[in-house]
Amino acid sequence: CKVQPEDVLAYALAHPQSSTNMISENRGLSKSRVWTILNQSGAHPPIDTCAGVAAKRC
């Protein structure tokens, strides 16, 4: 079953604190594919660094 871009966007909107890495693991896609989908949609995902996640989790 292929993951649709709409699924990635819906997940990102429902979980705005999620990094591209977290979304890719949850949706079963590469980080670059997740980033591309979000970037093309104008969602501009957080960067996978400590700045994109709670610092205590890094």
C-alpha positions in Angstrom: 0.0 0.0 0.0 1.6 3.2 -1.2 1.7 6.2 1.2 0.1 9.2 -0.4 1.4 12.8 0.1 -2.0 13.6 1.7 -1.2 11.1 4.4 2.1 12.7 5.2 0.5 16.2 5.3 -2.3 15.0 7.6 0.2 13.4 10.0 2.4 16.5 10.0 -0.6 18.7 10.7 -1.8 16.4 13.5 1.7 16.2 15.0 3.3 19.6 14.4 6.1 18.9 16.8 7.3 15.9 14.6 10.6 16.1 12.8 11.0 14.7 9.2 12.7 11.7 10.8 9.8 11.0 13.1 7.3 11.3 10.2 9.4 9.1 7.9 9.6 6.4 10.6 5.8 6.6 11.2 4.8 6.7 7.5 7.5 4.3 6.2 9.1 6.8 3.8 12.6 8.2 3.5 13.4 11.5 5.3 14.1 13.1 1.9 10.7 12.0 0.5 8.9 13.4 3.6 10.9 16.6 3.4 10.0 17.0 -0.3 6.3 16.4 0.2 6.2 18.9 3.1 8.3 21.5 1.3 6.3 21.3 -1.9 3.1 21.7 0.1 4.5 24.8 1.8 4.5 23.1 5.2 8.3 23.7 5.7 9.2 20.8 8.1 11.4 21.4 11.1 15.1 20.5 10.6 16.2 17.3 12.2 18.4 18.9 14.9 18.0 19.6 18.5 16.3 22.8 17.5 13.5 20.8 15.8 12.9 18.6 18.8 12.7 19.2 22.5 16.3 19.7 23.6 16.0 17.2 26.4 15.3 14.5 23.8 18.5 15.1 21.9 
